[in-house]
Amino acid sequence: MNNFHDTIPLIRAGKVFLLFLALLFGGERSFAQADTTKQAVTWDFSAQQGADGKPILVLRAHILDGWRLYSTTMPDSLPNSRVALDTAIKGKITGIEEKGMIQNKKEPLFNNAGTRSFTGEAQWLVHIDPTAGDGSDQRDLKGTVTFMAIYKDSVLGPLEVPFRYGHTAGGGLVAKSAALQGSAGAANELKKTSIDLANPINKCGGTGAEKNSGLLSIFFLGILGGLVGLIMPCTFPMIPLTVSFFTKRSASRTKGIANAFLYGFFIFLIYVLISVPFYFLKQNNTNILNTISTNVWLNVGFAVVFLVFALSFFGLFEITLPSSISNSVDAKSNISSVGGVFFMALTLAIVSFSCTGPILGTFVASAFGQNGGPVQLTVVLAGFGLALGFPFALFALFPSWLQSLPRSGGWMNTVKIVFGFVELALALKYLSNADLVTHWGLIKRETFFAIWILVSLALVLYLLGIIKFHHDPPPKKLSTPRIIIALVFLAFALYLIPGLTNTKYANISLVSGFPPPLSYSLYGSDASKGVEANVINDYDKALALAKQQHKPLLIDFTGWACVNCRKMEENVWPQEIVKEKIKGDFILVSLYVDDRKILPDDQQFLFTTGDGSKKEIRTVGDKFATLQSENFKNASQPLYVVISPDEQLMNYPVGYTPNAKEYAQWLQCGLDAYHQNKSLSRN
């Protein structure tokens, strides 16, 4: 069936594009201005017993004057409304009766397609068969009504209104909206009025230095990615060709050098511009990019993408952008103008995509994993663009250096295949992230190490010429660099082997943060050789324990997919100077902000943030991410906070602190503040 977008005349193309956005993002999109001060459609829910003894859900829609609500009988190819039960529900909808003022109208906006809609009020009787496949009766059902409405040429929706159907204590039927509501009590649990971030008891700690160093490390990560991309077969041969082109085709040497520098700058600029759209993401969720980076299906998607990249590097196929794009851009390239130089730089970025795309994707994903936001993304892309573009300017300034570059050849294919194996290892990392946040239990720590060891050994066999790929050049004597690299990866595989054991040597510090945590083990959680949290994902229980034992509470805002969190847990916490202090003087609670476990229905609510925006609290991660951002104005992990049992802030929170002595000093500062505050309270 053709989608109705394809049937709209070109004169309405802009409107159709906006409707596409509405359908895609599920939010309110308007083709023209309309009165939206009131809700266009409001809903009431009730339930009754049918003649056959089966329940009927009654949906009553109250439609604002001038608006029309689309019928459930409309096809998928046109604006419509739908009623559906949750996919986990075994009951099913057997039919829908529609009652109300119906209009059958040809819609000019949709190429005069026939539409069916309601005005004023509509009543939909949804017949439900609550019987599961095994014959049992589903007593409680959940579902969603998804609707679209129109006012002149303004289209609303699709919008979702959840509902619940069930039985009362007396056996009667009841149905109601399941949309999240604000809860003053639940909101008070998240916003701690006793915490004064600007005035802790002791003035030590803080996260400013950590943020700066984090940006610097991300920038160097981008430079590393750009240098790797530079030596790939799609880009490396372009250096002497492009530099010679500029120096020989320009009117003077000075002009040639200027054009080469401009060319390098435009390469840098193009990659920086890629990050610009991320600055326009919804801002009322301070944890949005953390949510994106730990999204289950996004991580599974990353794993699939890196697997595809690996297969591409192995030569099974080549990933390229459509030739029409590169040809169109190349046609605009001309060194006689600044615009022409820009299009030459854009041509390089597009043509080299088959080599640089996988590397760029890898490092961009790493930037998101560094508690990233648009700034972090800009920084990593700036590093990538700088490393990729600067050599063109440098060799134009010193053309004699071109003679020292190694010649293109079979070694470049070897580089591609080596990075294919690296992409396989990264694919496992992102699949592991999804496994951790959903607690599937598929990739335990030892399983992760076993696969990495196998990938490393396969790479060693390739470098030694035992494993071959069909597009490899004819076999030659193994070069010294190739043997050295093979020995490095062999040593790496041997280094990982203790990670398979249940011994104190299982803590592999060099790769700390990449495999699952020590507690996520085939041997059980007692395999952890570090510091175990007293409580996990239960702030109230931890606070009660702190009151009972008269100890300060050490809050660890962490994440299942957080690399720096694992580094702290495996490299800093086990140090005696830190370990003894945490275990003896604090109640440690670990709160996972990326945990996708759904909260019970009575614990889900709509929270009003400090800036007045609304945020749905549906998962364990939603709850603790909001607790962190609302009270400590920080959305990055790890974040460590020391508070007293009466929820006063002892010192400034700190983030990633790899120096054990420095971290121990911060802990002692918080402990001193606790004892100081305790003494003042007694007096």
N, C-alpha and C positions, 0 to 999 in steps of 0.2 A: 504494500500500500504506500502510495506516495505521501510524503509529509506535506501538510498544508502550506509550509513555508515556500515550497517550490512552485506553488501555483499563484503567488502574489505578483502582480505587475511590478515592473522595475520602479515605477514611481513611488511604490510603497516599500521599497527595499529597506530604508532606514527603520521604518516601523516594525517590519518583520524581524530585523536584527534585534531590536529591543525585546520583542516577544520571545525570541530564542533565549536571550539572557534570562528572562523571567522563568521560562521553563527549566533552564539549566540550573539556576541558583536557588530557585524555590522561594524567592523573596518577592516583595511588591515592586513591580516595574510599571511605569505609567507612560503611555504614548502621548498623552496630553494632560494638561492640568485638570484636576477634578477635586471636589470637596472631600478631603480625607480626614477632616477634623473628627468625624464619627466613623465607626467601623461600618464598612459597606455591608457586611453580612455577619450576624451573630447567631449563635446556635444554642438550642435547648435540647436536652437528651432525656428520654424516659423509656420505659420498657413495659410490655404487656404480654399476656399469654395468648397465643394463637389458637384457632379452632382445633388444630392438630396437637395441641399441648406443648408445642415448641415456642420458644420466645421470639418476640418481635421487638426489635430496637426501633424506637421512634425518634427521628431526627427532625427538628423544626428549625427552619432557617428564617430569620427575620431580615428582610432585604431593604436597604435604604432606598428612599425614593430616587428614581432615575437609574438605579443599578439593575442589572439582570444577572441572575445566577444560572450558570450553565448546567444542563441536565447530566445525569449519570449515563444517559443513553447516547451521548455524543461520542463519536469515534476517537481513537487515540490521535488521529491525524489533525484534529481540530481541538480548540479549547474545550475542556470537559471537567466534570467532577467525578470523583471515585470514592467508594467506601470499601475499606479493606480491614481484615483482621490481621494482627501481628503474625509474622511468619512462623513464630514458635507455637502458635495456637493450633490445636488439632481440629477445632470446630470449623465450620465453613458457612459462608453466605449462600443461601439457595435462591434468593431473588430479592428485587427491590421494587416496591410500588411507589410511584410518584404522584403526589396530589398538590394542587395549587393552580395559580394563574399562569398558564403556559403560553409562551409566544413562539410560534414557528416563523422564523425570519431569515431572509437572506442577508448575510453580513458583508457589507462592502469592504470591510477591512481584510476579509479573507477571501477575496476574489468572488464575492457573492455566493459563497458556500452556504447551504442551508444549515441553520442552527436551531436548537431547541433550548429555551431558557425560561426562567421563572421570574416574576415580579411580585413585590409585596411580601408574601409569605409562601413558603413551600413546606410540605410535609413528606418525608420519605420513610416508608415502612420497610425496614430491613429484616427479612426473614432469615433466621439463624438456625442452623442445625448444630447444637452443641455437643453432639455425640462424637467421640473420638473414634479412630479406626479400630481400637480394641473393644469398643462397646461401652467404655466408661463415659460419664457425663462431665463435660467441662463446666464447672460451676462458675468460674470467673473468666471473663474474656476481655481482651484489650484490642483496640483497633484505632483507625484514623480515618477521618473524612478529609479528603483533599479536594479543594474546590477552586474554581476560577469564576470571575465575574467581570462584567463590562459596563462602563458608563460612557456613552458616546463612543469616542475612539480611545478610551483609557481602559486598559486591561489590568485586572488585579489577579495576582496569584501565579502559579498554584500555591495556595496556603494550606497548612495542615492544622487540624484541630483533633487532638487525641481524645479518646473516650474510653470509659470502662463500663462493663456490664457485669452484674453479679446478682447474688441473692442476699436478702436481709436475714437477720437472725430468725425472723418468723417464717422464713421460706418464701417471702415475696420477691418480686423482681425489681431491680433498681439499675438505672443507667445514669451516668453523669460525665461531664467533661473531665478529662485527665490532664488538661493543660496545667503546667506548673504555676503555682501561686506564690506570692511573697509570704515569707514567714518571719515575723519579728524575732521569735525565739531562736530559730535556726540561724538568722542573720547575726544575732548577738554572739552565737557560738563561733562565728568566723571573724567578726570584727571585735577585737579585744580593746576596749576603751582604756584599760589599765596600762597598755603598752605605749610608751612615749619614745618613739624612735629617735627624736632629737635630743633627749635628755636621759640616757641610761645612767645607772648608778656610777659606773666607772667609764671613763672616756677612752677606752682602748678598743682596738679592732677596726672594722671598716672594710669596704670592698672596693674602694677606688683604685688602689694600686693593682689589685688582681684583675680588674676590668681592663686597665691599660695594657698590662702584660699579655692578657688574653687576646686583645686586638693585634698586638705585635706578633704573637705566635701565629695567628690566623693569616696575617699578611705574609709572613715567611712561608706558611703552608701554600699560599697562592703562588708565590715565586717559585717554590719547588715544583708545583704543578705546571707552571709555564715553561720551566726549563725542560721538564720531561716532554711536554708537548713540542718543544722546539726541535728535539732530536728525532722526532717521529718521521717516517718516510714522506708524509704529506707536506711537511713544513721545512725540514732541514735543507733539501735541495733548492728551496726558494730563496735562501739567503744570498748566495753569490749571484743568482740570476737577477734578483730584484735590485740588489745594490749596483750591479753592473748596468742595469737598465737605467737607473736614475743618474748615475755618474756620466754615462755616455750619451744619453738622449737629452740631457739638460743643456741649456745655452752656455753655462759655465760650471766650473767645479763647485763654486760657492752655491749656485742654484741647485745643483745636484745634491749636495750635502743637506741643504735646507729642505728639499723635497723628501729626502730619506728620513730626516728627523721628523718631519710632519707625518710621514707614512707610519713611523713607529708610534708617534703620539696618537694617531687615529686608531691604530690597533688597540692601544691602551684604552682609549675612550669608548670604543665599541663594546669591549667587555665590561667596562664600568656601567654603561647604559643598560646592560641586561638586568641590573639590580634595581633600576628605577621603579618598575611596576610594584615591587614589594613594599614600597613606602606608602602605597595607597590601599594596603590591606586594612580591614576593619580594625580600628584602634581600641575599641572598648574592651577587648579581651587582651590583657597584657601578656598572656601566656600563649597567644595564638600560634606563634611559630614553633614553640615547644610542642603544642598540640599537633601541629602539622608534622613535625619531625618524628614524633612517636606514634603517629597514626598507624594502626595495624596494617591496613591495606596499602598505604603509601610505602611502608617499609617492605612489604611483600613485593610491591611494584618495583622498588629500587633493586631488590634482589633479582627479579626477573630481568630488569634493564641491564644490570651488571653481568648477568649470565649471557645475555645477548651480545653485550660488548665483548665479553671474553671470546665467544664463538666467532665474532667478527675479527678479532685480533688473531685468532687461530687460522683465519683464512677461509672459513666456511662460506662467508658472504661478506660484502662490503656495505657499510652504512654511509649513505651520502644524502645530501639534500637534493631535491629535484633539480635537474639540469636547467630547467626553465628559469629558476631563481638565479643560479650562478651566471647563466648566459645574459640575463637581463642586467644584472649588476655589472658584469664585466664590460658590457656595451657602453656603460656610462663612464668607464675608467679612462682618464686622460690626464697626463701630467701637466698639461698646460693651465690647469686651474686647481684651486684648493679642493673644489668639489670632486674633481677627477681623482686626486690623490686619495680622498676619503673613500671613493668607490673602489679604488685599487686595494685599500686596506680591508674593506668589506668583502671583496672578492677572495682575498687570502683567508679571512675568517670562515667564509662559506666553503671554499674548496677544501680547506684543511679539516673540516668538521669530522670527516670519517676517522681521523686520528686523534684530534684534540677533543672531540665530543665526549668520548668515554672518560678521558682524564679530567676534563672540566666538570663533568657530572659527578665524578668521584669526590673532587675537592669541594664542590659546592655542597654536596650532601654532608661532607665532614664539617663544613662551616655551620650548617643547620644543627649538627650534633653538638656544637660548642655553645649550646644555649643561645643559638643565633637569632638575629633579627635582621632587618634590612641593612643596618650598619655593618654587621659582620659579613653579610653577603657582599656588600660593596667592597669591603677591605680585601676579602679573598679574591674577588674578581679583579681588583686593582693590581694585586700582586701577580696574578696570572697574566693580565694584559701587559704589565711592565716587563716581565721576564720574556714574553713572546715578542714584544715590539722593540725593546731597547737594542737588541743585537743588530737590527737592520740599520739603525742610526749609527751605532758604534762602528760597524764595518764600512759604512759610507765615509766616516771620518778618517778611518785608518784602513784603506783598501788593501794594503800589503798584508794585513792579517788574514785575508781570505786564503792565502797560500798555505796557511798552517792548519786550515780546517781539514778533518779527515774526509776522504772521498766517500760519496754515497756508494752503498753496496749491500751485500748480504747481511752485514752486521745490523743494519736498520730493521730488517725483517726479524732478526733475533730479538731486538728490543721490543718489537710489537708483541711477539709471542710471550716473552717474559712478562710483559704487562697484562697479557691475557690471563696468565696464572694468578697474577695479583688481583685482577677483577673477580676471579672465581672466589678467592679468599674474602673479598669485600662483599660479594653476594651473600656469603654465609653470615657475615656480620649483620646485615640488615634483616635477614630471615630470623636471626637470633633475637634481634630487637623486638620483632613482632611476637615471637614466642614468649619473651619475657613479660611484655606488658599484658598479654592475654593469659599467661600461665598455662599454655598448652602442654608444656613439659616435653616437647619434641627434641630440643637441642640443649641437653644438659652440658655442663662445663667440660666434662671428659669427652663427650661426643664432638663438641666444637674443636677441641685440641686434636682429636683423632683425624678429623677431616683436614684441618690445617697441616698436619704432619704429612698426610697422603698427598696433598697439593704440592707441598714443598719438595717431597721426594720425586714426584712426577716432573717438577721443574728441573731438579738435579739431573734426572735421566735424560731430559731433553737437551740440557746444556752439554752433557757428555756424549751426545749423538746417539743415544740408545733409542729414544723416542724421536720420530721424525714426522714432519708435516709435509703434505704433498707439494706445497709451494716453496719449500726450503731450497736454497741453492745447492748445487752438487756438493757432496761431502768433501771437506778438506781437513787438513790437520788441525786439531783443536788449538785455538789460540790461547795464550797465557791468560788474558783477561777473562775469557770464557771459563777456563778451568777455575780461576780464582772465585768468580761469581758462583759457580757450581758448589765449591767448597763452603762458601758463605751460607748458601741455602741449606746445605747438608748439616752444617753446624747449627743452623736455626732449627731444623727438624729435630735434631738430637736434644737441643735445649728445651723443646716443648714436651718431650716424652715424660718428665716427672709430673706434668700437669694431668696425666692419666691416672695418677696414683692417689691414694688416700693418706698421704704423708705430709710432713711439714714442708717438703720441697714442692708441693703442688702449687704454691703461690709463685707464679712466674712473673716477676716484677717488670721485665722488659716489655711485655705485651699487656700489662695491667690496664684494664678498662675495655679491652676488646672482647675477650671471652665473657661468658656469663659470670656472675659473682661466685665466690667460693661456696656460698650456701646453696647455690642452685646446682646441686651435684647428684650424680648417680648414687653416691654413698649416703645421701641424706644431708640435712642441714647441719648435722653435727660435724660434718667434714670441714667446716669453717675453722681456719687457724687464726682468724683475726678477732675483732671485737664484735660480739653479738649484741644487737639492740635489745634492751629490756622489753620494749613493746614495738610492734610494727603496725602502722596504719590505724592507730587508735589513740588520738591525742588525749581524750578524756580519761582513758584508763591510765595513761602515762602520768597525767597530772595528778590523779588520785594516788598513784604510787609515790610520786614525789612528796606529796603532803604526808603520806603515811610514814615515809622513811626520813623526812626532814632533809631532803636533798634538792639542789637546783635541778631544773629540767634542761637537758641538752637536746635541742630539736635539730634533727638532721633532715632538711628538705632535700630529697634525693630523687632519683629516677632509675627505673629498670634499664633504660637505654643510655644512661649518663656515663660517659667515659671517665671524666674527672672524678666522679663519685667513686667509681671502682678504684681509681688510683689512690684516693684518700683512704678507702677502706682496707686496701691491700698493702699499701706502702707506708702510710703515716700512722694509722691507728694501731697496727701491731708493734710499733716501736715502744719499748718499755716506758719511756718518759711520758708517752701519751696513753698507752694501754692501761697502766695502773691508775692514772688519774681519772679516766672515764669510768672504769669499772668500780673504783672505790668511792668516788666523790659525786657522781652524777647519775641521774636516771636518763638513759638514752632512748629516744623515740625516733624511729625512722619513718618519715612520711613520704610516700611515693607519689609525686605529682603527675606521673604519666600512667598510673594504674587505671586500666579500662574496666575494672569490675564495676558493675551497675549497683548503685545503692538501692536498698529496699524502697518501695514506693513511698512510705511515710517519711523517708529521709531526703527525698528529692524536693527541691523548691527553687523558686526564682529569687536570685539575690540582686540587690541594688548596690552597685559598686560605688566607690568614693566619688566618681565623676558623674553619677546619676544614671549610668547605663545599666541595662538588665543583663544578667548572666545566668544561664541555666546550670544548676548543680545537679547532675545526674550520676556521675561516676565518683569513685574514690579519689581519682586524680583531680577532677574538677574541684572537689572540696578542699583538698590540701594546697592546690595551686592558688586558689583564691585566698586561703588563709595566709599564705606566704606573701602574695602581692598586695593584699589590702593592709596588712600590718607592718610589713618590712620593705614595701616599695621596691621589690626586687623579684624578677621572674626567672633568674638563672639558678642552675644547680651545679654543684652542691652549695647550699647556704646553711650555715651553722648559727644557731641562736641559743643563748643562755638566758632563761627566765627563772624567777623564783616560783614557788608553789602558789603564790597569790598573783602570778602572771605579771610581774614587773620585770622590765628589761634590765639585765645586769650590766651588759656592755654592748658595744656595737657588734652587729652580726659580721661574720667573715665568710668568704667564699673559698674557692680552691686554694689551699695553703700547703704546698708540697714539702716545705721545710718543717720537720717534726718538732724541732726546738721552738720555732716561732709559733706553731699551733699549740704546743704545750703552754707557752707563755700566755697565749690568749685564753686558754682554759683556766689557768691559774688566776688571771685577772677577773674572769667571771666568778670564780669561786670566792675570791677575796671580796668582791662586791656583794655576794650573797651573805657572807658572814658579817660584813659591815652593816648591811641592811637589816639583818637579823638582830644585831646588837642594838641598833637604833630603835627597832620596833619594841624591844624589851624595855628600853628606857622611856 
